[in-house]
């Protein structure tokens, strides 16, 4: 049985990836929840939800395409 490491003073982070760098134009592409130790050494991905977006219509910003390609999100979309 795999033991879960003890996390001292955990912090919960919500990470949102958008289809554009402009928050008014962009749509949410992914939401992820992380539990991070207080000393920031340990990160545990609790949940990740990838939204259905039209990559041709919704993602026109080259910087976003590069970031999504590097992170692997582009293939998931």
C-alpha positions as YAML, in Angstrom:
chain: A
units: angstrom
residues:
- id: 1
  name: UNK
  ca: [0.00, 0.00, 0.00]
- id: 2
  name: UNK
  ca: [1.38, 3.40, -1.02]
- id: 3
  name: UNK
  ca: [1.64, 5.84, 1.86]
- id: 4
  name: UNK
  ca: [0.54, 9.42, 1.41]
- id: 5
  name: UNK
  ca: [3.18, 11.91, 2.59]
- id: 6
  name: UNK
  ca: [2.30, 14.22, 5.44]
- id: 7
  name: UNK
  ca: [1.79, 17.80, 4.28]
- id: 8
  name: UNK
  ca: [2.54, 20.41, 6.93]
- id: 9
  name: UNK
  ca: [0.27, 23.49, 6.74]
- id: 10
  name: UNK
  ca: [-1.16, 22.66, 3.30]
- id: 11
  name: UNK
  ca: [-2.31, 25.29, 0.84]
- id: 12
  name: UNK
  ca: [-4.93, 24.64, -1.83]
- id: 13
  name: UNK
  ca: [-4.33, 26.23, -5.25]
- id: 14
  name: UNK
  ca: [-6.81, 26.53, -8.08]
- id: 15
  name: UNK
  ca: [-5.08, 26.78, -11.47]
- id: 16
  name: UNK
  ca: [-7.11, 27.97, -14.45]
- id: 17
  name: UNK
  ca: [-5.83, 27.82, -18.03]
- id: 18
  name: UNK
  ca: [-7.50, 30.22, -20.46]
- id: 19
  name: UNK
  ca: [-7.72, 30.19, -24.28]
- id: 20
  name: UNK
  ca: [-6.52, 33.80, -24.47]
- id: 21
  name: UNK
  ca: [-4.30, 36.06, -22.42]
- id: 22
  name: UNK
  ca: [-7.16, 38.59, -22.29]
- id: 23
  name: UNK
  ca: [-9.57, 37.42, -19.56]
- id: 24
  name: UNK
  ca: [-12.53, 39.04, -21.35]
- id: 25
  name: UNK
  ca: [-11.91, 37.25, -24.67]
- id: 26
  name: UNK
  ca: [-10.64, 33.97, -23.24]
- id: 27
  name: UNK
  ca: [-12.59, 30.89, -22.26]
- id: 28
  name: UNK
  ca: [-11.62, 28.43, -19.55]
- id: 29
  name: UNK
  ca: [-9.75, 25.46, -21.08]
- id: 30
  name: UNK
  ca: [-8.68, 23.65, -17.88]
- id: 31
  name: UNK
  ca: [-9.24, 23.88, -14.15]
- id: 32
  name: UNK
  ca: [-6.86, 22.07, -11.80]
- id: 33
  name: UNK
  ca: [-6.76, 21.83, -8.03]
- id: 34
  name: UNK
  ca: [-3.44, 21.29, -6.26]
- id: 35
  name: UNK
  ca: [-2.63, 20.64, -2.63]
- id: 36
  name: UNK
  ca: [0.77, 22.12, -1.81]
- id: 37
  name: UNK
  ca: [2.81, 21.79, 1.36]
- id: 38
  name: UNK
  ca: [3.39, 24.95, 3.36]
- id: 39
  name: UNK
  ca: [7.09, 24.91, 2.43]
- id: 40
  name: UNK
  ca: [6.12, 24.54, -1.29]
- id: 41
  name: UNK
  ca: [8.23, 21.37, -1.73]
- id: 42
  name: UNK
  ca: [5.41, 18.91, -2.32]
- id: 43
  name: UNK
  ca: [2.58, 19.28, -4.84]
- id: 44
  name: UNK
  ca: [-0.28, 16.84, -5.24]
- id: 45
  name: UNK
  ca: [-2.72, 17.17, -8.13]
- id: 46
  name: UNK
  ca: [-6.16, 16.62, -6.60]
- id: 47
  name: UNK
  ca: [-8.34, 17.11, -9.69]
- id: 48
  name: UNK
  ca: [-8.09, 18.34, -13.27]
- id: 49
  name: UNK
  ca: [-11.03, 19.15, -15.52]
- id: 50
  name: UNK
  ca: [-10.43, 19.83, -19.19]
- id: 51
  name: UNK
  ca: [-13.19, 21.81, -20.86]
- id: 52
  name: UNK
  ca: [-14.41, 21.25, -24.38]
- id: 53
  name: UNK
  ca: [-13.20, 24.16, -26.51]
- id: 54
  name: UNK
  ca: [-12.93, 24.64, -30.25]
- id: 55
  name: UNK
  ca: [-9.18, 24.96, -30.73]
- id: 56
  name: UNK
  ca: [-9.59, 26.58, -34.15]
- id: 57
  name: UNK
  ca: [-12.13, 29.21, -33.07]
- id: 58
  name: UNK
  ca: [-11.21, 29.82, -29.43]
- id: 59
  name: UNK
  ca: [-7.40, 29.69, -29.44]
- id: 60
  name: UNK
  ca: [-5.90, 32.30, -31.75]
- id: 61
  name: UNK
  ca: [-3.09, 33.57, -29.53]
- id: 62
  name: UNK
  ca: [0.27, 32.03, -30.51]
- id: 63
  name: UNK
  ca: [1.64, 32.39, -26.96]
- id: 64
  name: UNK
  ca: [-1.27, 30.31, -25.65]
- id: 65
  name: UNK
  ca: [-0.71, 27.63, -28.32]
- id: 66
  name: UNK
  ca: [3.00, 27.40, -27.39]
- id: 67
  name: UNK
  ca: [2.20, 27.18, -23.65]
- id: 68
  name: UNK
  ca: [-0.49, 24.51, -24.21]
- id: 69
  name: UNK
  ca: [1.84, 22.52, -26.49]
- id: 70
  name: UNK
  ca: [4.67, 22.62, -23.94]
- id: 71
  name: UNK
  ca: [2.41, 21.55, -21.07]
- id: 72
  name: UNK
  ca: [0.67, 18.79, -23.06]
- id: 73
  name: UNK
  ca: [-2.75, 20.43, -22.77]
- id: 74
  name: UNK
  ca: [-2.91, 21.01, -26.53]
- id: 75
  name: UNK
  ca: [-3.02, 17.25, -27.17]
- id: 76
  name: UNK
  ca: [-5.71, 16.81, -24.49]
- id: 77
  name: UNK
  ca: [-7.90, 19.49, -26.06]
...
